[in-house]
Each structure stands twice: as structure tokens, then as C-alpha cells.
Amino acid sequence: MKILFINKDDNRGGAAQMAWNLALELRKLGHEVRFIVRRKFSNDDNVYELMENKIVRKLKKIIKRDLTVVFSNLRDQILANDIDTGIDNEG
């Protein structure tokens, strides 16, 4: 099986170290394991550092904008005043 891990770091930090250890065990079982990371600390040839380029920056802007809209709409729905409290506003 071919397995790809996508993470911020390859083997530094708690989650990265867990993924790294899992990858080592998967390789022992004969699986092909690779990493795409933002920062590479190891010398492993199966770890590819993702350099931020124009495409990545553009994608980040799109995702951030879209997520901002989603969370704004969600907030508006949560805070909408359509909850029936059972209290009569008149009198």
C-alpha cells in the first residue's frame, strides 16, 4: 500500500513524532510511506518539503476567505434570535 502523510513537520513535535513512528512500523510491514511537510528536519528521501509558492499562497487565501464566510454564516445562525424562551414580550 502507498501511504502519504501530510503534516507541518516530519519528526518534530508530538503529532509529527507519532506519525513518524507509525510510518516506521508501516515500512517494516512493506508499505511505501512518504511525507509532505512544511519543514523537513530528517534526511529521509521519502520526505518532501513543500515550498510555499504563488499557488500555495493563493490557495491559502481562498481557503481562509471561504472558511471566514462559513464561520460568519454559522455564527449568524447560532446567534439568530429565533429561540422561543416561553416569555411573553407583551405585558
PyMOL Python script that loads the backbone (N, CA, C, O; Angstrom):
from pymol import cmd

cmd.read_pdbstr("""\
ATOM      1  N   MET A   1       0.843  -1.162   0.000  1.00  0.00           N
ATOM      2  CA  MET A   1       0.000   0.000   0.000  1.00  0.00           C
ATOM      3  C   MET A   1       0.897   1.237   0.000  1.00  0.00           C
ATOM      4  O   MET A   1       1.958   1.249   0.625  1.00  0.00           O
ATOM      5  N   LYS A   2       0.459   2.271  -0.705  1.00  0.00           N
ATOM      6  CA  LYS A   2       1.172   3.544  -0.719  1.00  0.00           C
ATOM      7  C   LYS A   2       0.464   4.485   0.252  1.00  0.00           C
ATOM      8  O   LYS A   2      -0.747   4.686   0.160  1.00  0.00           O
ATOM      9  N   ILE A   3       1.223   5.057   1.177  1.00  0.00           N
ATOM     10  CA  ILE A   3       0.663   5.907   2.222  1.00  0.00           C
ATOM     11  C   ILE A   3       1.366   7.251   2.194  1.00  0.00           C
ATOM     12  O   ILE A   3       2.592   7.322   2.104  1.00  0.00           O
ATOM     13  N   LEU A   4       0.577   8.319   2.272  1.00  0.00           N
ATOM     14  CA  LEU A   4       1.122   9.670   2.276  1.00  0.00           C
ATOM     15  C   LEU A   4       0.676  10.376   3.546  1.00  0.00           C
ATOM     16  O   LEU A   4      -0.518  10.479   3.824  1.00  0.00           O
ATOM     17  N   PHE A   5       1.641  10.858   4.311  1.00  0.00           N
ATOM     18  CA  PHE A   5       1.360  11.671   5.484  1.00  0.00           C
ATOM     19  C   PHE A   5       1.547  13.127   5.087  1.00  0.00           C
ATOM     20  O   PHE A   5       2.520  13.473   4.416  1.00  0.00           O
ATOM     21  N   ILE A   6       0.624  13.974   5.499  1.00  0.00           N
ATOM     22  CA  ILE A   6       0.742  15.415   5.271  1.00  0.00           C
ATOM     23  C   ILE A   6       0.745  16.051   6.644  1.00  0.00           C
ATOM     24  O   ILE A   6      -0.205  15.907   7.413  1.00  0.00           O
ATOM     25  N   ASN A   7       1.826  16.759   6.945  1.00  0.00           N
ATOM     26  CA  ASN A   7       1.980  17.315   8.282  1.00  0.00           C
ATOM     27  C   ASN A   7       2.826  18.583   8.215  1.00  0.00           C
ATOM     28  O   ASN A   7       3.453  18.876   7.197  1.00  0.00           O
ATOM     29  N   LYS A   8       2.831  19.325   9.315  1.00  0.00           N
ATOM     30  CA  LYS A   8       3.635  20.548   9.377  1.00  0.00           C
ATOM     31  C   LYS A   8       5.122  20.209   9.423  1.00  0.00           C
ATOM     32  O   LYS A   8       5.924  20.821   8.718  1.00  0.00           O
ATOM     33  N   ASP A   9       5.485  19.242  10.248  1.00  0.00           N
ATOM     34  CA  ASP A   9       6.883  18.816  10.386  1.00  0.00           C
ATOM     35  C   ASP A   9       6.977  17.309  10.145  1.00  0.00           C
ATOM     36  O   ASP A   9       5.977  16.596  10.226  1.00  0.00           O
ATOM     37  N   ASP A  10       8.175  16.839   9.851  1.00  0.00           N
ATOM     38  CA  ASP A  10       8.300  15.402   9.620  1.00  0.00           C
ATOM     39  C   ASP A  10       8.460  14.602  10.910  1.00  0.00           C
ATOM     40  O   ASP A  10       7.794  13.581  11.077  1.00  0.00           O
ATOM     41  N   ASN A  11       9.319  15.034  11.822  1.00  0.00           N
ATOM     42  CA  ASN A  11       9.532  14.223  13.024  1.00  0.00           C
ATOM     43  C   ASN A  11       9.756  15.046  14.289  1.00  0.00           C
ATOM     44  O   ASN A  11      10.324  14.541  15.257  1.00  0.00           O
ATOM     45  N   ARG A  12       9.327  16.275  14.296  1.00  0.00           N
ATOM     46  CA  ARG A  12       9.441  17.117  15.498  1.00  0.00           C
ATOM     47  C   ARG A  12       8.056  17.519  15.963  1.00  0.00           C
ATOM     48  O   ARG A  12       7.211  17.930  15.166  1.00  0.00           O
ATOM     49  N   GLY A  13       7.837  17.397  17.246  1.00  0.00           N
ATOM     50  CA  GLY A  13       6.528  17.694  17.818  1.00  0.00           C
ATOM     51  C   GLY A  13       5.764  16.412  18.069  1.00  0.00           C
ATOM     52  O   GLY A  13       6.079  15.369  17.495  1.00  0.00           O
ATOM     53  N   GLY A  14       4.770  16.489  18.917  1.00  0.00           N
ATOM     54  CA  GLY A  14       4.039  15.301  19.340  1.00  0.00           C
ATOM     55  C   GLY A  14       3.352  14.557  18.214  1.00  0.00           C
ATOM     56  O   GLY A  14       3.586  13.362  18.031  1.00  0.00           O
ATOM     57  N   ALA A  15       2.502  15.245  17.449  1.00  0.00           N
ATOM     58  CA  ALA A  15       1.770  14.597  16.363  1.00  0.00           C
ATOM     59  C   ALA A  15       2.730  14.124  15.270  1.00  0.00           C
ATOM     60  O   ALA A  15       2.556  13.040  14.713  1.00  0.00           O
ATOM     61  N   ALA A  16       3.725  14.927  14.972  1.00  0.00           N
ATOM     62  CA  ALA A  16       4.696  14.553  13.936  1.00  0.00           C
ATOM     63  C   ALA A  16       5.480  13.311  14.353  1.00  0.00           C
ATOM     64  O   ALA A  16       5.735  12.433  13.530  1.00  0.00           O
ATOM     65  N   GLN A  17       5.856  13.237  15.602  1.00  0.00           N
ATOM     66  CA  GLN A  17       6.616  12.072  16.085  1.00  0.00           C
ATOM     67  C   GLN A  17       5.760  10.812  16.048  1.00  0.00           C
ATOM     68  O   GLN A  17       6.259   9.731  15.735  1.00  0.00           O
ATOM     69  N   MET A  18       4.469  10.946  16.368  1.00  0.00           N
ATOM     70  CA  MET A  18       3.572   9.793  16.297  1.00  0.00           C
ATOM     71  C   MET A  18       3.434   9.311  14.851  1.00  0.00           C
ATOM     72  O   MET A  18       3.472   8.109  14.588  1.00  0.00           O
ATOM     73  N   ALA A  19       3.274  10.248  13.918  1.00  0.00           N
ATOM     74  CA  ALA A  19       3.174   9.886  12.506  1.00  0.00           C
ATOM     75  C   ALA A  19       4.473   9.244  12.027  1.00  0.00           C
ATOM     76  O   ALA A  19       4.456   8.284  11.256  1.00  0.00           O
ATOM     77  N   TRP A  20       5.590   9.780  12.490  1.00  0.00           N
ATOM     78  CA  TRP A  20       6.900   9.247  12.114  1.00  0.00           C
ATOM     79  C   TRP A  20       7.054   7.799  12.595  1.00  0.00           C
ATOM     80  O   TRP A  20       7.500   6.929  11.847  1.00  0.00           O
ATOM     81  N   ASN A  21       6.681   7.558  13.847  1.00  0.00           N
ATOM     82  CA  ASN A  21       6.775   6.197  14.400  1.00  0.00           C
ATOM     83  C   ASN A  21       5.839   5.240  13.670  1.00  0.00           C
ATOM     84  O   ASN A  21       6.196   4.092  13.405  1.00  0.00           O
ATOM     85  N   LEU A  22       4.642   5.718  13.348  1.00  0.00           N
ATOM     86  CA  LEU A  22       3.699   4.894  12.591  1.00  0.00           C
ATOM     87  C   LEU A  22       4.269   4.563  11.213  1.00  0.00           C
ATOM     88  O   LEU A  22       4.153   3.432  10.741  1.00  0.00           O
ATOM     89  N   ALA A  23       4.882   5.549  10.577  1.00  0.00           N
ATOM     90  CA  ALA A  23       5.481   5.335   9.262  1.00  0.00           C
ATOM     91  C   ALA A  23       6.592   4.283   9.323  1.00  0.00           C
ATOM     92  O   ALA A  23       6.702   3.439   8.433  1.00  0.00           O
ATOM     93  N   LEU A  24       7.409   4.337  10.366  1.00  0.00           N
ATOM     94  CA  LEU A  24       8.475   3.340  10.520  1.00  0.00           C
ATOM     95  C   LEU A  24       7.903   1.938  10.617  1.00  0.00           C
ATOM     96  O   LEU A  24       8.420   1.004  10.004  1.00  0.00           O
ATOM     97  N   GLU A  25       6.836   1.793  11.385  1.00  0.00           N
ATOM     98  CA  GLU A  25       6.212   0.473  11.532  1.00  0.00           C
ATOM     99  C   GLU A  25       5.558   0.015  10.231  1.00  0.00           C
ATOM    100  O   GLU A  25       5.633  -1.161   9.876  1.00  0.00           O
ATOM    101  N   LEU A  26       4.923   0.936   9.528  1.00  0.00           N
ATOM    102  CA  LEU A  26       4.300   0.592   8.254  1.00  0.00           C
ATOM    103  C   LEU A  26       5.347   0.162   7.227  1.00  0.00           C
ATOM    104  O   LEU A  26       5.109  -0.753   6.438  1.00  0.00           O
ATOM    105  N   ARG A  27       6.490   0.817   7.238  1.00  0.00           N
ATOM    106  CA  ARG A  27       7.575   0.429   6.318  1.00  0.00           C
ATOM    107  C   ARG A  27       8.070  -0.979   6.628  1.00  0.00           C
ATOM    108  O   ARG A  27       8.380  -1.749   5.719  1.00  0.00           O
ATOM    109  N   LYS A  28       8.143  -1.310   7.916  1.00  0.00           N
ATOM    110  CA  LYS A  28       8.560  -2.668   8.307  1.00  0.00           C
ATOM    111  C   LYS A  28       7.603  -3.720   7.757  1.00  0.00           C
ATOM    112  O   LYS A  28       8.004  -4.853   7.491  1.00  0.00           O
ATOM    113  N   LEU A  29       6.341  -3.341   7.588  1.00  0.00           N
ATOM    114  CA  LEU A  29       5.334  -4.261   7.055  1.00  0.00           C
ATOM    115  C   LEU A  29       5.318  -4.264   5.530  1.00  0.00           C
ATOM    116  O   LEU A  29       4.516  -4.969   4.919  1.00  0.00           O
ATOM    117  N   GLY A  30       6.202  -3.478   4.911  1.00  0.00           N
ATOM    118  CA  GLY A  30       6.333  -3.476   3.466  1.00  0.00           C
ATOM    119  C   GLY A  30       5.563  -2.399   2.723  1.00  0.00           C
ATOM    120  O   GLY A  30       5.491  -2.427   1.495  1.00  0.00           O
ATOM    121  N   HIS A  31       4.992  -1.458   3.443  1.00  0.00           N
ATOM    122  CA  HIS A  31       4.246  -0.383   2.797  1.00  0.00           C
ATOM    123  C   HIS A  31       5.187   0.737   2.360  1.00  0.00           C
ATOM    124  O   HIS A  31       6.232   0.964   2.971  1.00  0.00           O
ATOM    125  N   GLU A  32       4.800   1.424   1.300  1.00  0.00           N
ATOM    126  CA  GLU A  32       5.561   2.578   0.821  1.00  0.00           C
ATOM    127  C   GLU A  32       4.986   3.821   1.494  1.00  0.00           C
ATOM    128  O   GLU A  32       3.819   4.159   1.297  1.00  0.00           O
ATOM    129  N   VAL A  33       5.812   4.496   2.286  1.00  0.00           N
ATOM    130  CA  VAL A  33       5.339   5.631   3.071  1.00  0.00           C
ATOM    131  C   VAL A  33       6.131   6.882   2.691  1.00  0.00           C
ATOM    132  O   VAL A  33       7.360   6.867   2.618  1.00  0.00           O
ATOM    133  N   ARG A  34       5.391   7.959   2.453  1.00  0.00           N
ATOM    134  CA  ARG A  34       6.020   9.240   2.135  1.00  0.00           C
ATOM    135  C   ARG A  34       5.366  10.339   2.962  1.00  0.00           C
ATOM    136  O   ARG A  34       4.249  10.198   3.458  1.00  0.00           O
ATOM    137  N   PHE A  35       6.097  11.425   3.091  1.00  0.00           N
ATOM    138  CA  PHE A  35       5.616  12.584   3.822  1.00  0.00           C
ATOM    139  C   PHE A  35       5.691  13.818   2.933  1.00  0.00           C
ATOM    140  O   PHE A  35       6.626  13.977   2.148  1.00  0.00           O
ATOM    141  N   ILE A  36       4.701  14.683   3.066  1.00  0.00           N
ATOM    142  CA  ILE A  36       4.791  16.044   2.535  1.00  0.00           C
ATOM    143  C   ILE A  36       4.675  16.942   3.755  1.00  0.00           C
ATOM    144  O   ILE A  36       3.693  16.886   4.495  1.00  0.00           O
ATOM    145  N   VAL A  37       5.694  17.773   3.952  1.00  0.00           N
ATOM    146  CA  VAL A  37       5.743  18.602   5.157  1.00  0.00           C
ATOM    147  C   VAL A  37       6.099  20.039   4.805  1.00  0.00           C
ATOM    148  O   VAL A  37       6.615  20.336   3.728  1.00  0.00           O
ATOM    149  N   ARG A  38       5.809  20.900   5.740  1.00  0.00           N
ATOM    150  CA  ARG A  38       6.216  22.297   5.559  1.00  0.00           C
ATOM    151  C   ARG A  38       7.679  22.485   5.945  1.00  0.00           C
ATOM    152  O   ARG A  38       8.411  23.244   5.311  1.00  0.00           O
ATOM    153  N   ARG A  39       8.095  21.772   7.006  1.00  0.00           N
ATOM    154  CA  ARG A  39       9.502  21.856   7.440  1.00  0.00           C
ATOM    155  C   ARG A  39      10.070  20.458   7.595  1.00  0.00           C
ATOM    156  O   ARG A  39       9.524  19.629   8.324  1.00  0.00           O
ATOM    157  N   LYS A  40      11.159  20.208   6.911  1.00  0.00           N
ATOM    158  CA  LYS A  40      11.822  18.911   6.947  1.00  0.00           C
ATOM    159  C   LYS A  40      13.028  18.990   7.865  1.00  0.00           C
ATOM    160  O   LYS A  40      13.884  19.862   7.711  1.00  0.00           O
ATOM    161  N   PHE A  41      13.091  18.062   8.832  1.00  0.00           N
ATOM    162  CA  PHE A  41      14.218  18.005   9.751  1.00  0.00           C
ATOM    163  C   PHE A  41      15.057  16.744   9.541  1.00  0.00           C
ATOM    164  O   PHE A  41      16.221  16.705   9.940  1.00  0.00           O
ATOM    165  N   SER A  42      14.490  15.737   8.933  1.00  0.00           N
ATOM    166  CA  SER A  42      15.192  14.467   8.744  1.00  0.00           C
ATOM    167  C   SER A  42      15.973  14.476   7.429  1.00  0.00           C
ATOM    168  O   SER A  42      15.877  15.408   6.631  1.00  0.00           O
ATOM    169  N   ASN A  43      16.740  13.417   7.231  1.00  0.00           N
ATOM    170  CA  ASN A  43      17.460  13.216   5.975  1.00  0.00           C
ATOM    171  C   ASN A  43      16.769  12.167   5.113  1.00  0.00           C
ATOM    172  O   ASN A  43      17.344  11.697   4.131  1.00  0.00           O
ATOM    173  N   ASP A  44      15.559  11.800   5.463  1.00  0.00           N
ATOM    174  CA  ASP A  44      14.815  10.760   4.767  1.00  0.00           C
ATOM    175  C   ASP A  44      14.451  11.228   3.353  1.00  0.00           C
ATOM    176  O   ASP A  44      13.885  12.305   3.173  1.00  0.00           O
ATOM    177  N   ASP A  45      14.783  10.406   2.360  1.00  0.00           N
ATOM    178  CA  ASP A  45      14.485  10.740   0.967  1.00  0.00           C
ATOM    179  C   ASP A  45      12.998  10.675   0.644  1.00  0.00           C
ATOM    180  O   ASP A  45      12.569  11.183  -0.391  1.00  0.00           O
ATOM    181  N   ASN A  46      12.212  10.060   1.513  1.00  0.00           N
ATOM    182  CA  ASN A  46      10.774   9.950   1.300  1.00  0.00           C
ATOM    183  C   ASN A  46       9.997  11.079   1.962  1.00  0.00           C
ATOM    184  O   ASN A  46       8.773  11.015   2.078  1.00  0.00           O
ATOM    185  N   VAL A  47      10.709  12.109   2.393  1.00  0.00           N
ATOM    186  CA  VAL A  47      10.076  13.295   2.980  1.00  0.00           C
ATOM    187  C   VAL A  47      10.299  14.446   2.015  1.00  0.00           C
ATOM    188  O   VAL A  47      11.431  14.771   1.655  1.00  0.00           O
ATOM    189  N   TYR A  48       9.196  15.053   1.604  1.00  0.00           N
ATOM    190  CA  TYR A  48       9.255  16.148   0.643  1.00  0.00           C
ATOM    191  C   TYR A  48       8.784  17.427   1.323  1.00  0.00           C
ATOM    192  O   TYR A  48       7.691  17.487   1.885  1.00  0.00           O
ATOM    193  N   GLU A  49       9.627  18.436   1.259  1.00  0.00           N
ATOM    194  CA  GLU A  49       9.293  19.709   1.877  1.00  0.00           C
ATOM    195  C   GLU A  49       8.509  20.549   0.877  1.00  0.00           C
ATOM    196  O   GLU A  49       8.952  20.766  -0.251  1.00  0.00           O
ATOM    197  N   LEU A  50       7.354  21.011   1.300  1.00  0.00           N
ATOM    198  CA  LEU A  50       6.500  21.824   0.447  1.00  0.00           C
ATOM    199  C   LEU A  50       6.946  23.266   0.560  1.00  0.00           C
ATOM    200  O   LEU A  50       6.766  23.907   1.596  1.00  0.00           O
ATOM    201  N   MET A  51       7.519  23.762  -0.495  1.00  0.00           N
ATOM    202  CA  MET A  51       7.939  25.148  -0.512  1.00  0.00           C
ATOM    203  C   MET A  51       6.729  26.013  -0.828  1.00  0.00           C
ATOM    204  O   MET A  51       5.949  25.694  -1.724  1.00  0.00           O
ATOM    205  N   GLU A  52       6.575  27.092  -0.104  1.00  0.00           N
ATOM    206  CA  GLU A  52       5.432  27.965  -0.352  1.00  0.00           C
ATOM    207  C   GLU A  52       5.707  28.770  -1.621  1.00  0.00           C
ATOM    208  O   GLU A  52       6.709  29.478  -1.721  1.00  0.00           O
ATOM    209  N   ASN A  53       4.815  28.649  -2.568  1.00  0.00           N
ATOM    210  CA  ASN A  53       4.952  29.386  -3.819  1.00  0.00           C
ATOM    211  C   ASN A  53       3.657  30.144  -4.094  1.00  0.00           C
ATOM    212  O   ASN A  53       2.773  30.198  -3.239  1.00  0.00           O
ATOM    213  N   LYS A  54       3.547  30.716  -5.260  1.00  0.00           N
ATOM    214  CA  LYS A  54       2.371  31.525  -5.586  1.00  0.00           C
ATOM    215  C   LYS A  54       1.087  30.709  -5.511  1.00  0.00           C
ATOM    216  O   LYS A  54       0.063  31.203  -5.039  1.00  0.00           O
ATOM    217  N   ILE A  55       1.135  29.479  -5.968  1.00  0.00           N
ATOM    218  CA  ILE A  55      -0.057  28.633  -5.954  1.00  0.00           C
ATOM    219  C   ILE A  55      -0.494  28.352  -4.519  1.00  0.00           C
ATOM    220  O   ILE A  55      -1.678  28.450  -4.196  1.00  0.00           O
ATOM    221  N   VAL A  56       0.456  28.005  -3.664  1.00  0.00           N
ATOM    222  CA  VAL A  56       0.143  27.714  -2.264  1.00  0.00           C
ATOM    223  C   VAL A  56      -0.407  28.954  -1.578  1.00  0.00           C
ATOM    224  O   VAL A  56      -1.383  28.863  -0.834  1.00  0.00           O
ATOM    225  N   ARG A  57       0.196  30.101  -1.811  1.00  0.00           N
ATOM    226  CA  ARG A  57      -0.293  31.343  -1.200  1.00  0.00           C
ATOM    227  C   ARG A  57      -1.715  31.660  -1.664  1.00  0.00           C
ATOM    228  O   ARG A  57      -2.552  32.082  -0.867  1.00  0.00           O
ATOM    229  N   LYS A  58      -1.984  31.456  -2.946  1.00  0.00           N
ATOM    230  CA  LYS A  58      -3.329  31.708  -3.484  1.00  0.00           C
ATOM    231  C   LYS A  58      -4.339  30.752  -2.857  1.00  0.00           C
ATOM    232  O   LYS A  58      -5.432  31.173  -2.480  1.00  0.00           O
ATOM    233  N   LEU A  59      -3.990  29.481  -2.743  1.00  0.00           N
ATOM    234  CA  LEU A  59      -4.885  28.505  -2.125  1.00  0.00           C
ATOM    235  C   LEU A  59      -5.177  28.866  -0.671  1.00  0.00           C
ATOM    236  O   LEU A  59      -6.312  28.738  -0.213  1.00  0.00           O
ATOM    237  N   LYS A  60      -4.154  29.315   0.051  1.00  0.00           N
ATOM    238  CA  LYS A  60      -4.351  29.709   1.446  1.00  0.00           C
ATOM    239  C   LYS A  60      -5.332  30.873   1.545  1.00  0.00           C
ATOM    240  O   LYS A  60      -6.177  30.895   2.440  1.00  0.00           O
ATOM    241  N   LYS A  61      -5.226  31.842   0.635  1.00  0.00           N
ATOM    242  CA  LYS A  61      -6.135  32.986   0.646  1.00  0.00           C
ATOM    243  C   LYS A  61      -7.569  32.532   0.371  1.00  0.00           C
ATOM    244  O   LYS A  61      -8.505  32.974   1.037  1.00  0.00           O
ATOM    245  N   ILE A  62      -7.733  31.653  -0.610  1.00  0.00           N
ATOM    246  CA  ILE A  62      -9.075  31.154  -0.949  1.00  0.00           C
ATOM    247  C   ILE A  62      -9.672  30.395   0.229  1.00  0.00           C
ATOM    248  O   ILE A  62     -10.823  30.622   0.601  1.00  0.00           O
ATOM    249  N   ILE A  63      -8.890  29.495   0.813  1.00  0.00           N
ATOM    250  CA  ILE A  63      -9.380  28.701   1.944  1.00  0.00           C
ATOM    251  C   ILE A  63      -9.727  29.609   3.117  1.00  0.00           C
ATOM    252  O   ILE A  63     -10.771  29.442   3.746  1.00  0.00           O
ATOM    253  N   LYS A  64      -8.860  30.560   3.409  1.00  0.00           N
ATOM    254  CA  LYS A  64      -9.119  31.469   4.529  1.00  0.00           C
ATOM    255  C   LYS A  64     -10.383  32.270   4.286  1.00  0.00           C
ATOM    256  O   LYS A  64     -11.204  32.419   5.191  1.00  0.00           O
ATOM    257  N   ARG A  65     -10.554  32.786   3.081  1.00  0.00           N
ATOM    258  CA  ARG A  65     -11.743  33.565   2.755  1.00  0.00           C
ATOM    259  C   ARG A  65     -12.991  32.700   2.871  1.00  0.00           C
ATOM    260  O   ARG A  65     -13.981  33.112   3.476  1.00  0.00           O
ATOM    261  N   ASP A  66     -12.949  31.512   2.297  1.00  0.00           N
ATOM    262  CA  ASP A  66     -14.112  30.631   2.330  1.00  0.00           C
ATOM    263  C   ASP A  66     -14.446  30.207   3.750  1.00  0.00           C
ATOM    264  O   ASP A  66     -15.619  30.166   4.121  1.00  0.00           O
ATOM    265  N   LEU A  67     -13.436  29.891   4.547  1.00  0.00           N
ATOM    266  CA  LEU A  67     -13.689  29.496   5.932  1.00  0.00           C
ATOM    267  C   LEU A  67     -14.232  30.665   6.741  1.00  0.00           C
ATOM    268  O   LEU A  67     -15.065  30.471   7.626  1.00  0.00           O
ATOM    269  N   THR A  68     -13.768  31.877   6.447  1.00  0.00           N
ATOM    270  CA  THR A  68     -14.279  33.059   7.137  1.00  0.00           C
ATOM    271  C   THR A  68     -15.771  33.220   6.862  1.00  0.00           C
ATOM    272  O   THR A  68     -16.544  33.516   7.773  1.00  0.00           O
ATOM    273  N   VAL A  69     -16.173  33.027   5.620  1.00  0.00           N
ATOM    274  CA  VAL A  69     -17.586  33.123   5.263  1.00  0.00           C
ATOM    275  C   VAL A  69     -18.384  32.030   5.959  1.00  0.00           C
ATOM    276  O   VAL A  69     -19.456  32.299   6.499  1.00  0.00           O
ATOM    277  N   VAL A  70     -17.882  30.811   5.955  1.00  0.00           N
ATOM    278  CA  VAL A  70     -18.578  29.691   6.598  1.00  0.00           C
ATOM    279  C   VAL A  70     -18.774  29.971   8.075  1.00  0.00           C
ATOM    280  O   VAL A  70     -19.879  29.815   8.594  1.00  0.00           O
ATOM    281  N   PHE A  71     -17.707  30.385   8.765  1.00  0.00           N
ATOM    282  CA  PHE A  71     -17.819  30.632  10.204  1.00  0.00           C
ATOM    283  C   PHE A  71     -18.704  31.839  10.492  1.00  0.00           C
ATOM    284  O   PHE A  71     -19.423  31.850  11.492  1.00  0.00           O
ATOM    285  N   SER A  72     -18.664  32.839   9.646  1.00  0.00           N
ATOM    286  CA  SER A  72     -19.523  34.009   9.827  1.00  0.00           C
ATOM    287  C   SER A  72     -20.988  33.607   9.698  1.00  0.00           C
ATOM    288  O   SER A  72     -21.821  34.012  10.509  1.00  0.00           O
ATOM    289  N   ASN A  73     -21.303  32.812   8.677  1.00  0.00           N
ATOM    290  CA  ASN A  73     -22.681  32.339   8.498  1.00  0.00           C
ATOM    291  C   ASN A  73     -23.122  31.454   9.659  1.00  0.00           C
ATOM    292  O   ASN A  73     -24.257  31.554  10.126  1.00  0.00           O
ATOM    293  N   LEU A  74     -22.232  30.597  10.119  1.00  0.00           N
ATOM    294  CA  LEU A  74     -22.537  29.720  11.252  1.00  0.00           C
ATOM    295  C   LEU A  74     -22.798  30.546  12.504  1.00  0.00           C
ATOM    296  O   LEU A  74     -23.740  30.274  13.247  1.00  0.00           O
ATOM    297  N   ARG A  75     -21.967  31.553  12.736  1.00  0.00           N
ATOM    298  CA  ARG A  75     -22.154  32.430  13.889  1.00  0.00           C
ATOM    299  C   ARG A  75     -23.506  33.120  13.823  1.00  0.00           C
ATOM    300  O   ARG A  75     -24.215  33.207  14.825  1.00  0.00           O
ATOM    301  N   ASP A  76     -23.865  33.614  12.628  1.00  0.00           N
ATOM    302  CA  ASP A  76     -25.148  34.288  12.462  1.00  0.00           C
ATOM    303  C   ASP A  76     -26.311  33.346  12.748  1.00  0.00           C
ATOM    304  O   ASP A  76     -27.314  33.753  13.333  1.00  0.00           O
ATOM    305  N   GLN A  77     -26.177  32.094  12.340  1.00  0.00           N
ATOM    306  CA  GLN A  77     -27.241  31.123  12.598  1.00  0.00           C
ATOM    307  C   GLN A  77     -27.354  30.808  14.087  1.00  0.00           C
ATOM    308  O   GLN A  77     -28.458  30.683  14.618  1.00  0.00           O
ATOM    309  N   ILE A  78     -26.226  30.682  14.749  1.00  0.00           N
ATOM    310  CA  ILE A  78     -26.231  30.364  16.174  1.00  0.00           C
ATOM    311  C   ILE A  78     -26.795  31.521  16.979  1.00  0.00           C
ATOM    312  O   ILE A  78     -27.541  31.311  17.936  1.00  0.00           O
ATOM    313  N   LEU A  79     -26.442  32.745  16.595  1.00  0.00           N
ATOM    314  CA  LEU A  79     -26.857  33.911  17.352  1.00  0.00           C
ATOM    315  C   LEU A  79     -28.213  34.476  16.915  1.00  0.00           C
ATOM    316  O   LEU A  79     -28.684  35.471  17.466  1.00  0.00           O
ATOM    317  N   ALA A  80     -28.829  33.838  15.928  1.00  0.00           N
ATOM    318  CA  ALA A  80     -30.129  34.325  15.458  1.00  0.00           C
ATOM    319  C   ALA A  80     -31.138  34.286  16.603  1.00  0.00           C
ATOM    320  O   ALA A  80     -31.136  33.362  17.417  1.00  0.00           O
ATOM    321  N   ASN A  81     -31.990  35.291  16.652  1.00  0.00           N
ATOM    322  CA  ASN A  81     -32.933  35.410  17.758  1.00  0.00           C
ATOM    323  C   ASN A  81     -34.236  34.689  17.421  1.00  0.00           C
ATOM    324  O   ASN A  81     -35.300  35.309  17.404  1.00  0.00           O
ATOM    325  N   ASP A  82     -34.164  33.405  17.158  1.00  0.00           N
ATOM    326  CA  ASP A  82     -35.362  32.643  16.867  1.00  0.00           C
ATOM    327  C   ASP A  82     -35.603  31.548  17.912  1.00  0.00           C
ATOM    328  O   ASP A  82     -36.293  30.563  17.647  1.00  0.00           O
ATOM    329  N   ILE A  83     -35.032  31.735  19.083  1.00  0.00           N
ATOM    330  CA  ILE A  83     -35.178  30.762  20.152  1.00  0.00           C
ATOM    331  C   ILE A  83     -36.390  31.160  20.994  1.00  0.00           C
ATOM    332  O   ILE A  83     -36.470  32.292  21.472  1.00  0.00           O
ATOM    333  N   ASP A  84     -37.319  30.246  21.172  1.00  0.00           N
ATOM    334  CA  ASP A  84     -38.516  30.506  21.952  1.00  0.00           C
ATOM    335  C   ASP A  84     -38.210  30.274  23.415  1.00  0.00           C
ATOM    336  O   ASP A  84     -37.979  29.143  23.841  1.00  0.00           O
ATOM    337  N   THR A  85     -38.209  31.355  24.183  1.00  0.00           N
ATOM    338  CA  THR A  85     -37.915  31.245  25.616  1.00  0.00           C
ATOM    339  C   THR A  85     -39.162  31.006  26.436  1.00  0.00           C
ATOM    340  O   THR A  85     -39.072  30.699  27.624  1.00  0.00           O
ATOM    341  N   GLY A  86     -40.345  31.144  25.809  1.00  0.00           N
ATOM    342  CA  GLY A  86     -41.587  30.954  26.531  1.00  0.00           C
ATOM    343  C   GLY A  86     -42.021  32.197  27.288  1.00  0.00           C
ATOM    344  O   GLY A  86     -43.048  32.173  27.967  1.00  0.00           O
ATOM    345  N   ILE A  87     -41.272  33.270  27.190  1.00  0.00           N
ATOM    346  CA  ILE A  87     -41.600  34.512  27.883  1.00  0.00           C
ATOM    347  C   ILE A  87     -42.362  35.405  26.918  1.00  0.00           C
ATOM    348  O   ILE A  87     -41.911  35.660  25.801  1.00  0.00           O
ATOM    349  N   ASP A  88     -43.520  35.876  27.358  1.00  0.00           N
ATOM    350  CA  ASP A  88     -44.333  36.769  26.527  1.00  0.00           C
ATOM    351  C   ASP A  88     -43.773  38.179  26.633  1.00  0.00           C
ATOM    352  O   ASP A  88     -43.665  38.726  27.731  1.00  0.00           O
ATOM    353  N   ASN A  89     -43.415  38.773  25.491  1.00  0.00           N
ATOM    354  CA  ASN A  89     -42.840  40.111  25.486  1.00  0.00           C
ATOM    355  C   ASN A  89     -43.862  41.199  25.786  1.00  0.00           C
ATOM    356  O   ASN A  89     -43.477  42.324  26.106  1.00  0.00           O
ATOM    357  N   GLU A  90     -45.143  40.897  25.693  1.00  0.00           N
ATOM    358  CA  GLU A  90     -46.176  41.900  25.945  1.00  0.00           C
ATOM    359  C   GLU A  90     -46.705  41.754  27.358  1.00  0.00           C
ATOM    360  O   GLU A  90     -47.298  40.730  27.697  1.00  0.00           O
ATOM    361  N   GLY A  91     -46.504  42.735  28.158  1.00  0.00           N
ATOM    362  CA  GLY A  91     -47.113  42.773  29.468  1.00  0.00           C
ATOM    363  C   GLY A  91     -46.377  42.075  30.499  1.00  0.00           C
ATOM    364  O   GLY A  91     -46.808  42.045  31.652  1.00  0.00           O
TER     365      GLY A  91
END
""", "prot")
cmd.dss("prot")
cmd.show_as("cartoon", "prot")
cmd.util.cbc("prot")
cmd.orient("prot")
